């Protein structure tokens, strides 16, 4: 845990006692802050009180004399309207920050030169974050991985010289981190998202821009107009920018040409890595993720040789286009995180001859947007509530069966793929649906898929265990 010593002896109010909020409260108390915490959930308040954290309804406290107000990132700061605690903080003139800002201040106070890579973007940030951490760890560096990827940043080990931090940042976290200053900041891409919390696309882009604008090196994907303009603005302001692209050759920066990642300077390009044969980095979207990871790692002193070794051994991100098993020519792919059609498209784009397991609790629009990818599908195995609707969409375009359950779908898909005469085949869970009709969440669904694959005779597992692996 990182004890927040920079607020030692200071009065702090905190709202939000979920996973990261509770970790933040503990870190503040450990660092000597005078904390008063609250949450709308009585169970969360009781849990905090039982651990000795002072709790009180923040409507009843004296906001004068507070040094800061710490807000959990899941609580609205501006849209659709500010949370009532935000109004109280503004009325008292109290600064509002979040856990990433507390981490930034601790790093600045105790180890300002320890490498810190922060990653954001609408799509691909978790894979890029995991890939960077893997490259650093596999090269023998002391690496801490956290943030929006699932580990609260203040639960990591404290900053010290030579310790590397890799932190995924959501727009909510950036909005609460006014002095965010990574060694390398990555902005992968921008498409409309979370506009219910940010109001407009421009406001959303402005928040994302803060992460790279404050970085020593800004690594920016320029394949969308918002991000391209951000790169230009940072460069005009005197910032150091490394542009990346999956679609265009660049005179300066890193770009993808098929499976090859090229590094260009003054119009001269040379190959720095080739992703061919790396199952966990298939597809154009992963070429962009890899280019960003390479750029960031180079900027903090990792050698090209170390980077190439890390790319080759990357185990993939759990439940995200993750190869989990192999039998002969057939690979089994866990893409349970694909909870809508847009999320399923990258995996379907990255393989051919797919035995596709899809369905669950349907989302609006179903799978009609995936029609251009139907030629890649050898057969579909439909499960859950969405099965009849998906069958109607597939019609005569794709052979299908209504399997009903995931276990039956895996068994039937494996048997059919085994009889396939093509050079290769993929049995893929990429549901394009939520899981809640049959499973608690997409993680449980993905773990179930892995268990069913592991039970098939002759399968060699590619991950560490039958419940999801590395």
Buried (B, 14 or more C-beta within 10 A) or exposed (E): BBBBBBBEEBBBBBBBBBBBBBBBBBBBBBBBBBBBBBBEEEEBBEBBBEEEBBBEEBEEBEBEEBBBBBBBBEBBBBBEEBBBBBEBBEEBEBEBBBBBBBBBBBBBEBBEEBBBBBBBBBBBBBBBBBBBBBBBBBBEBBBBBBBBBEBBBBBBEBBEEEBBBBBBBBBBBBBBBBEBBBBBBBBBBBEEBBEEBBEEBEBBBBBBBBBBBBBBBBBBBBBBEBBBBBBBBBBEEEBEBBBBBBEEEBEBBBBBEEBBBBBBEEEEBEEBBBBEEBBBBBBBBBBBBBBBBBBBBBBBEBEEEBBBEBBBEBBBBBBBBBBBBBBEBBBBBBBBBBBBBBBBBBBBBBBBBBBBBBBBBBBEEBBEBBEEBBEBBBBBBBBBBBBEBBBEBBEEEBEBBBBBBBBBBBBBBBEBBBEBEEEEBBBBBBBBBBBBBBBEBBBBBBBBBBBBBBEBEEBEBBBEEBBBBB
